[in-house]
Structures are given as structure tokens and as C-alpha cells.
Amino acid sequence: MWKSLELFLLCTFPVLLFWFIFYCSRRNAQQNRKPSYRIENLSAVCNGNDGSVKVTWSLNPPDILTNYFISYRKQFEPTSCSRLSLLQSYQLTREHIEPLNVYEIKVWPSNCEAAASSVTVYIDWYCQFPGCERSRRKREEKSYSAFCSPKHAAKFGASYCLYPECTVKSHDNFCSERHLEKAKREGVCGLVILDNASGQCEKLMKKFSKNWCSKKGNVPKISHVFEIVNPKLQQRLDNYISKLSWPYNGVEQYYHGTQIKCDMLDYYEPCSKSNCGVCGISKRGFDPQRINSTSWQRFGKGFYFAPNSSKSYDYPRATHNVTDKYHCMLVCDIAPGCKYTLYKDDPSIQGPPKGYHSIYGSSRWLWGLWKSPDMNYDELVVFDSEAIRPHYILFLENNS
């Protein structure tokens, strides 16, 4: 009997030992194994009023003792920052992120990075003008205007420095002499909308009506007046005037009709379209290379202006928002110098004679007793672009 018992124990002991070792190893593995967490319902909602983002998520299976890491990085940039959150939500503010950029946000439990989940969000930042949901204007890499356009800033009563990298409020066009000098060097151009009730605007309207010919019908209504602020062109005109001797160093205002191809009345700033005459002249002045050499020129190739507003009204009208509601006209400050007066057409002229600076085509002579057979209105032709500075932009309601 004892021998059979010995034989039984001898046979079963290795089997029991194997199962005991196997059981202990499985138990230790289960105790040491981390839970299979999974991040779910990850969302990032942007608040356009302050440019912040609220990140929320949930954990499966739930565990109230788990902490979370949050990583956020700008798209296409390798660097990222991580922050620890004790709750299943986190608020990213402008201290962490930059508005008007795309960010990738990543969340994972502190004890299981493999369970990470990510979401992409565009950080928008709305204009402060009431009711406007356009994005604010990005003026440089880390500086933003509070409004989507100069138009809404003007309506809100906020006046900012016109230098592109500055967001300082200023009652003048530029906040400092330093920005004014930089604007002169870089050719910065800005537009300032004028109040129709202001003295400056009323003076322009009275002069426009006075210089309007009654044969053209009723005087069109001036709906908007912009002042062109371009320190570089002003400095160029001042340098030109300094070369003229008295009494030919005065400045006179003339009209110039041209076309516009942008929505200036929506944004209150010049566009970058190559075929927009108003914006191109406002930013760079009159370009001699853009003189139309194929069309007939009354006094040769030059820049033509008129003292009569009705004369410039005949030239290309605005095409604003694909409608034909407005005519557009420039009011320019010109230093004509010594004028050479002509009473008849002469397209072969290459420039003013020696000792003169511009050509003035007069429609009458002998103190107005005789009318010119070729001209109905007076015209001024300037051949040097440095003598011209565009000063105002007039939007006129279409009479036709």
C-alpha cells in the first residue's frame, strides 16, 4: 500500500508543481498589467471672442484617479508643449496658443501614452465690432488688430497707427516719429475715411461742385471720401518742390479719373490687384511705364489731369462688387511749376519746352473771348511722376 502511495505522489508531484508555477506567474502578470485605457470623445472648441480653446474628453474605462497629459503644437512645427490636467477638460488661452493658426491637440493618460488621441482645430479670433464674425486682422507674426478691417475699426471709433506692424491706438496717422520714418522708407500706404460733416470733406465737396460744368447735368453726390496717407510720396513731392524756384514752387489740386477693381468700401484699405488703378496709384504713385502708348494722347505721353471735376468724371468708372453704382476719382496735389500753354492739339509733343515743367491745354484764349476748336475743357499734362501726389479718393454716385 505504501509503495503504491509513493508511486502516486511521485507521479503527481511534478504535475502539481508545474500547475502551481503556472498559476503564480499568471497571477503576477495580471497584477502587474496596466489597465487598457482609451481616450474617447476628444473635442476642442474655439471661443472666437478671446481666442481660447476648451478641450474636453472622456476615459474608457472610467478612472477618477487618473491624470492626463495635454500636448499642443502648431501645425508643421516640430516643437510641442505638454501640460498636466487633473480633470477631463482643459482651457488653452493666448498664453499657450496663437490665434489664426492650426493646432494639433493630443491627450493621453499619465500611465499609458499608447492610449493617446488627437484632434486638429483652427484657432479663430473674431472682430470686436458688434455682430461681426470675421477673423481679426493678423498684422505680423505675433501681433493682431482688434478688428477685421480698418472699416470696422473706424466705425467702432478706434484709430490705430497705420504702420503694418503696430497695433497702438493713435489719434494721428502714425503713433511715433520712428514709425513715420519707417513708413517713408518702406512706402507704407493707408486710407483714412473722412466724415462727410468734417470741414476737410465739406471743402472738397464745395470745390467739386464749383468745378462741375452744368452741361454735364446735376452734380453727382459724393458718398465716401478717403484721405491717402503715403509719407513716401509726400516726401518725394516735397523734394521735387524744393528744386523749383519762386514763383513756380506752389501746389495745386487737380482731378484724375481712373478705375477701381476691388472692394475698398468693404475694407477701407488698398488692394494688391495689378489692374486696380486707384490702389496702385495710391500705393506707388503714377508709373510712367503704365502710360497707354497705343491710345491717342492730346499732348503726347504724360499724366493727364483736369481742373474741372466734370471732365475727370468721363473717365473709367468704378466696378465695385460687379455693380456700376459708383464713379471713382482721385484728387491730386501737383507741383506744375512753369506751365507751357497750348490751345490746339499736338500729339507729337515729347515733353514741355526748355524752361517749362508741364503743359496746360486751355480751352479759351484772349481772356476767354475765343474758344479753342479742339478742347472743351482745360487739361494739365505732367511728365514727371515726382511732381504728383494722390491725396484723396472720391466715390461718386452714378448719375446715369
Order of alpha helices (4+ residues) and beta strands (2+ residues): alpha-beta-beta-beta-beta-beta-beta-beta-beta-beta-alpha-alpha-beta-alpha-beta-alpha-beta-alpha-alpha-beta-alpha-beta-beta-beta-beta-beta-beta-beta
